[in-house]
Structures are given as structure tokens and as C-alpha cells.
């Protein structure tokens, strides 16, 4: 491995060569709120280096909180989501810090190095450690005291509201004359800000949005705390933070045993506290970390500085779930006219396979052999002794995806026909027998083409709309009836009879749902069947649920029979 954890957190370079990628990579450490139960657990169980860093940080946190609670207990050992406390303000930040540092260590061990580093609010401690401006012990202290003191303000009448509007618009249209009750505390992009303040005032602002700006995105942050606002001036938070961190200076670390990685230490560090690049004259002392709690998060300004300096063309968000990709993209689209859009990658996604997610981003990032050789070197597939004789060298060239065989046009059409989506909900036509036609689609309410389904709620549950069932049946019928010879003729009228909505379908942003639309001839009946994510690719009839069905009548000027076209 690139480095090994020894006593405390000494990191030593291995003898394997290191080589920078052609891309200019920016490590992005996200802030509070993307945490979820069991985050990092798969990597903890399968990646030894990730495991070692989590254990190391657990030890540091246990020292400072005197065993009040254990990181490993909250992050790894909780048996279900109901037991988890990772969303609590006084618990959530240390697990996020540990995940970020362990992910960064894993990436660096695969020869993925940053040329620049940026963070957002609660992510600042991880970037300060990775950039060698804090030792691990100092970073953990900042994390602990930050969450301990911020928690004094939790459930004390403060809330936060994220809106898709510019800073100037919010100030001029919403906050005039009420600055003492609510203020802008986060500016993520030219069209994304967060307002914090008095809970009743935030509720009124949200009502104003609903009435006067119904098409503008708005969402209350689930944490009942007004981070970065005037409410942080209460409960002696500033006084106690400066006292708790009075011996931290935040100079660049010179002691090799305390550094995270010397190559990472050379990366440009951009601060969302000051909104620009850091230099060695800016100390990351107690006053700086108080500013991290109290001042506006200027993430947009920091990204704008990266754009101006041309410091990155790849942004790799190091977090338990991606939250900043849209803001980064908006910063480029709305402020930059010369540079092309950057590649924005993620490391983990909530409740998805962690190794697959991480390696997918790694594959998008590079095909360079020295990265993948280093990755395979860490797999420990066989004992190290004489293992080289079992493996050929990994190819030093990029894979070429052009076909190397001849295929007729007719064969290609027949092979690819069932892969072409023709309708955002209906999905892809399947090849099957000639007495029925079946379409298959994956419903994912997190992607743009399906996001409108989130608006169809009943008692806080997202329901698949009744009209959407009819849309599926209509689209399927229209595909069956369409043909070239009918293009110049009047389109037939499709009539549905005996419609039966058998069972409501509840959608969830954390699950994919597979939908099958089937028209059976000659009975002229349609069925819409769903399968949840747990049963995907297990095609047994008893694992599917019928949600809607009906009969079809076709009204032509000249009556035709409804037939299934050959595919």
C-alpha cells in the first residue's frame, strides 16, 4: 500500500512509484447532512486501509470524549437504522469526518492525488488535516468541540431553509427589515443559498415562497439548528470554543510523523470561510474555527477562485453522499465562459454498494496503468510471496471500444431494438412472443425525467399517480398502433374500459422500482406490474405485484385489428 498506519498515525511511503495524473483533481469535502446509517460499513469490512483509519480516529475521539460514546459503535455496530444516532447534531459530525479521511486515504493509496482541496462548513476539519494544516489529534479536537458547542443551539428555535435563488434576490426580496431574525448563511452557487434564523420567521419565508415563487426550489434542512447565523452568538459558544482551542495554531505541519501525506500537503487549499485560496500566513487557529461556526459559508466564492486560477478540471466529492455537484456545475455554467465544464465525480451514494460506486468513479477518472496497478496491488488476492508469476502485467494502453467484427444493418437493428427507450416512463420494449407486448422501465425519482413524481404526495407518502398508469398504457398502445403506412392517416382513438387500480405504489427516493407494462392480445387487456429493488433480476411471477389493469378498445374510421408488429 502507499502508506501504512503505524503507532499513532505515522504514515510511511511505500517503495512503489508515485505519479501524478494528467487531470487537475480537486478533493471536495462536503459538510453536514449527507450522513446515513451504515455509511462506510462495506468499505470498513472490505478495505483494510479504510478500516485502519476508522479505528485510528475512533481511538482519538474516545480519548477526548472519555468514552461517552464510541465512533465504531455508531458507525459500524448499530444493527438497524432505528438505533442509529448519526443524524443527531452531537453525534453526526465525527462519523462524517472519519469517513472523509478514510476515503481520502484510500484514494491516495491508489495514486489519486489532489492538486487542490476545498471543503464546505463541517468538512473544513478533514481538508485541514489532509492538507497538513492540522495534526489528526488537533483535527479531532476541532470536530469534537465544534459539535459539542453547536449542539447547545439545537432545538432552540432555529431552522435553515435552502432555496434556489441568488444572494441578491434573497436579500432584496425576502430579508429586508428582518435581518435581525433571518440571514443568508450559505452561498453555494449563483442560484443556491441557505437562509438561517428564527424558526417562525423561516416558516413565514417558506410560505412566501409557496405563494409568490411556487416554481422556485425550497427545502427546510432537517437539522433544527440555525448554523452560521446570529443564533451562534448565544450560550457562550464563541468564548468556550476559543478557550478549548487556544493552543491550536494551524501552521503548516513540518513533523513527518504528523502529516497525512506530503504530496497532498502541496495541494492548493481553498477556504469557503474566506472564499479564496489559503496561504501560510492565514492561521487555522481557534479564531479561524470560530469563523467556521459563525461566518457565512462562501463556497461559491471559493469555487470561483478555483475557476479563475484554473486549478482544477476534475472535482471529486469525498463524502458519504453527493450534495455539492449541482452547485459546482452551476458555478461553472453561470460564471465561466472560457473553461469547459469539469468532470464531477462522487465517492459514495446513500445505501448503494460502496465499492462499486467508488470504483465506478475511479474508472471514469482514469485508465492509467499505474493507478490500476496500484489498486490491484492492494487487493491481496494471493499471498505476496512469488505472486508476480501468477499475473500478467496490466495493459499500458487504453481500451478501445470500437467493434472488430462485421455485422449487417438488419442484424444490428434486431439486436439493439429492444434497448432503445421511447418513453420516459414506458421504457424499453422487450423481445417476447407474438401474442403479447411487454415494456420494462426503471423508475428512479432522483433523476430529472422522473423527479416530477415527487410532487404527487398523500400524507407525506410519494404515490405513483393514477394518471401515470394510464399514460403507460396509452404509450404502449400507441407504439403498437404506429407504423409507416399509418403516418398519413388519422390517428385512432384509444379507449380504456374496466380500469382497475388494484394497489397503490409508494415510491421512495432510496429505492429503484422496476415497472412492466404488458398488452395481451387478442384479449386486448393491459397490465402494469411493479417489482421493488430487492427483487430486481429475480424474474419469478410471485415476486411481482399487479397495480393496475384494464381493457382496450380502438376506434378507427376504418376498423383495424390490433396486431403485434414483428420485432
Secondary structure, 3 states (H helix, E strand, C coil): CCEEECCCCCEEECCCCCCCCCCCEEEEECCCCCCCCCCCHHHHHHCHHHHHHHHHHHHHHHHHHCCCCCHHHHHHHCCCCCCCCCCCCCCHHHHHHHHHHHHHHHHHHCCCCCCEEEECHHHHHHHHHHCCCCCHHHHHHHHHHHHHHHHHHCCCCEEEEEECCCHHHHHHHCCCCCCCCEEEEEEEECCEEEEEEEHHHHHHHHHHHHHHCCCCCEEECCCCCCCCCHHHHCCCHHHHHHHHCCCCCCCCCCCHHHCCCHHHHCCEEEECCCCEECCCCCCCCHHHHHHHHHCCECHHHHHHHHHHHCCCCEEEEECCCCCCHHHHHHHHHHHCCCCCCCEEEECCCCCCCHHHHHHHHHHHHCCCHHHHHHHHHCCCCCCCCCHHHHCCCCCCCCCCCCCCCCCCHHHHHHHHHHHCCCCCCCCEECCCCCCEEEEEEEECCCCHHHHHHHHCEECCEEECCHHHHHHHHHHHHHHHHCCHHHCCCCCCEEEEEEEEECCCCEECCCCCEEEEEEEECCCCEEEEEEEEHHHCCCCCHHHCEEEEEEEEEEECCCCCCCCCCCC
